[in-house]
Amino acid sequence: MPRTLGVIPARLASSRFPNKPLHPIMGIPMIAHCLYRAQKAKMIDKLILATPDTEIFELGERLGFECMMTSAKHERATERAAEVLENLETQKKHFENIILLQGDEPELDPQVVDNLIASMNTSKASVINLVHAITDEGIQDVNVVKAILTQNNTVNFFSRASIPTNTAVSFRQLGMIGFASEILKKFIILEPSKHEIIESIDMMRLLDNDIDILAMEVTKSIIGVDQLKDISLVEARLMHDPLFPEYRKYYENLNFK
């Protein structure tokens, strides 16, 4: 069975929401929600928090997770994840697949992570990106990355614009992406592409270089925290989340101040 590495990149620098990974959600730092929930995925063989910031690194270690300091020069989460993969390979630790998770999606569903890994193990696709349908104001929101899909569920294009034009339904790209390790290593060798720069979407680098991305649709939406106003939306949903009480109790027992 292929071995899978899970990476959660996080950094304090953010133009829209500085120090976002450490912002409390229901009294727990956002990044801790992501770590606790990813830890419950059964098919991740190794989970690593990757960051250029000592504050995040130290928090991750206090929470009991494996952490890795990475370059502060990375602008893309994919580049940070690739550095983790390369560092592990120098230690003779090899993984066929790598799952890129996000430090700003605190509703992460471990079952969805396992479903993605299962698809990576059985599909011929070298890249699988989760998407879900949206019908609300998110279609017009430039912070929400939309995807155009082909009839075969491969991604044709990503954009921050409202696409298709005047549509009532669109697909939102989620930050959960599965890569064959060899493709991720190829990604960082490629130069940033034209549409990657225009749209500020790193996955366009693959599409611009004719590397297919398979879309995997999920029915449950996940709120990506882009701005401070998103925190209250996440907290309202966590009030009814079955996983939250489990790790909240564990976090509180650590006596963080």
Secondary structure by P-SEA (a helix, b strand, c coil): cbbbbbbbbbbccccccccccccccccccaaaaaaaaaaacccccbbbbbbccaaaaaaaaaabbbbbbcccccccaaaaaaaaaaaaaaacccccbbbbbbcccccccaaaaaaaaaaaacccccbbbbbbbbcccccccccbbbbbbcccccccccccccccccccbbbbbccbbbbaaaaaaaaaacccccccccccccaaaaaaacbbbbbbbbcbbbbccccccaaaaaaaaaaaccaaaaaaaaaaaaccc
